[in-house]
Amino acid sequence: MSITSTLYEDASDVLDALTKENVAFAERYPGDRPDRQPIHTVYGGAQLFKASTTQKLGELGLRSMDAFAGDAITFAKACGIVSSDLDGEGSRARYEADEAALRKENSELWLAHAVWDRVRAKLQNEPVEDFRIDFEDGFGSRPDDEEDMHAERAAKEVAKGMKEGTLPPFLGIRIKPLNDELKRRSVRTLDIFLTTLVNEAGGLPENFVVTLPKIPVAAQVSALVKLFEKLEAKLGLESGSLKMELMIELTQSLLAEDGRSNLPLLLEAAEGRCTGAHFGTYDYTASCSITAAYQKMDHPACDFALNMMKIAFANTGVWLSDGATNVMPVAPHRTKDGALSAEQVAENNAAVHSAWLLAADHIRHSLKNGFYQGWDLHPAQLPVRYATAYAFFLEGFDAAAERLSNFVEKAAQATLVGDVFDDAATGQGLLNYFLRGMNSGAVSLEELASTGLSVEEIRTRSFAKIMKLRSGA
């Protein structure tokens, strides 16, 4: 005798209510965005910004490589990519003669040369992925007429860069906080900058954001939304076109006064305008009463805050960014005519290499913890940023390619590769790994063919779309 179930029909009111909650959850947590996320943000004082700034930073980054690491092996050792006792004599010729053979024979040597070439190409072609014109810490407190002047001048430089095609793919400004002490100055700068920019260029550059710092309460985020609405109406911008990034750099940014996590409240207050959340390492550690000597990116207090951000913003589509290493790769000895003693040259190299290695350790720490974006503050930090990220993606490329290839072959079925188990939820995560590597310049579209995906499939940026195309649906 078969049993007929009527529970679903009998409980329709319960299940209809559940549907509403499920839909609301899906809308709030749509998953990671498949579009490109920059691997860094370069912060620079607004008083220094020009339309040609990012090209100049690339030139200075290349100059630092040439001055302090004249070859691939030296550079790779300085960035901690290869072992310090690696003998690279004659490896350049072997790499240029048969790159694939060297990769099989000695992966460390291959990696050093591959990273060297790709970093240099990046600094020549797209040296900066994201730049933040800074009216806060990088600008400081100045008289009103001076900040007014720089807000207008920087906006005109952005308009010039839009016309000449010299801007990075992502760009924005960081205003001052919206606390009572600085809110008038912050709003005035926002108004002058955007009004000048729209008047000069007719609109905003692509991927433009406004970064809001030092947020203790969601009301400040709500206020910025209202300011955006007024500016959009005033300037004839499409509703919702102004976006923001939140800076998490106070203990109160994490926990509200009632003990709840403040992060979801900040995101809710942004009303769909928040694209990213950046961690402010040094302001946050200071707010934790950590002394300057221990204010470092890998401090446990930072890991706690970053994990809170990871949990609160997971699957919301908000991009997360770690902070910056504050030890600059700067040589202690300089002369106008370039005449340095052998001892001074050695000390210069040691100082820069030490700073590069520290930055590399911090960047790799971020990458391992799932933070694929961070800050850079100096042009000589650009080489180590790209080198560390490229090494990270290239080192794990073959294993990840095998996993994705097997997963794609079996579509929605679970698969076992070595001792790593993949379920259906892994598909987009694996694809995102390769998309990040491709976007940053670490790997090429041609190299991604080893994953079993076509160029057309990769360009969809969506695992669900790839599966739909393959199923013929």
JOJO-V11708 format. One line per field, one symbol per residue. ss: DSSP state (@ for helix, = for strand, . for the rest). phi: phi as a letter, one per 20 degrees, with the letter a starting at -180 (. if undefined). burial: + if it has 16 or more other ideal C-beta (glycine too) atoms within 10 Angstrom, else -. A space follows every 10 residues. Layout:
# JOJO-V11708
ss->???
phi->???
burial->???
This chain:
# JOJO-V11708
ss->......@@@@ .@@@@@@@@@ @@@@@@@@.. .........= =====@@@.. ..@@@@@@@@ @@@@@@@@.. .@@@@@@@.. .......... @@@@@@@.@@ @@@@@.@@@@ @@@@@@@@@@ @@@@@....= ====...... ...@@@@@@@ @@@@@@@@@@ @@@@.....= ====...... ..@@@@@@@@ @@@@@@@@@@ @......=== ==.....@@@ @@@@@@@@@@ @@@@@..... ..======.. @@@@=..... =.@@@@@@@. ...======. @@@@@@@... .@@@.....@ @@@@@@@@@@ @@@.....== =......... .......... .@@@@@@@@@ @@@@@@@@@@ @@@@@@@@.. ...===..@@ @@@@@@@@@@ @@@@@.@@@@ @@@@@@@@@. ....===..= ==...@@@@@ @@@@@@@@@@ ......@@@@ @...@@@@@@ ..@@@@@@@@ @..
phi->.edeedfgff dgffffffgf ffffffffcf offeffdfeb ceebgffdfc gegfffffff fffffffdbf bfffffffem ecffefedgm fffffffbff fffffbffff fgfffgffff fffedbfceb cdfeddgfdn ecggfffgff ffffffffgf fffemdeffc bacdeffeff fdfffffffg fffffffffe dnrdfflecd edeldecfff fgffgffgff ffffemefgn fedcdeddbc fffecffenf feffffffff lneedbcdee gefffffeme fgfdecfefg fffffffffg ffdgmenefd ceecfeeefd ffdbcfemec ffffffffff ffffffffff ffffgfffen decbeccbgf efgfgfffff fgfffeffff ffffffffge leefcdcmdd eddfffgfff ffgfffffff nfcdgfffff eneegfffff mcffffffff emf
burial->---------- ---------- ---------- ++-+-+++++ +++++++-++ +-+++-++-- ++-++--++- -+++++++++ ++-----+-- ++-++----- -++--+--++ ++++++-+++ -++--+++++ ++++++-++- ------++-+ ++++++++++ ++----++++ ++++++++-- -++-++++++ ++++++++-+ +--++-++++ ++++++++-+ +++++-++-- ++--+-+--- -+++++++++ --++-+---- -++++++-++ --++++++++ +++++-++-+ ----+++++- ++--++-++- -++--+++++ +++++++-+- +--------- -------++- +++-++++++ +++++++--- ++++++++++ ++++++++++ ++++--+--+ ++++++++-- ----+----- -+---+++-+ ++++++++++ +++----+-- +-+---++-+ +++--++--- ---
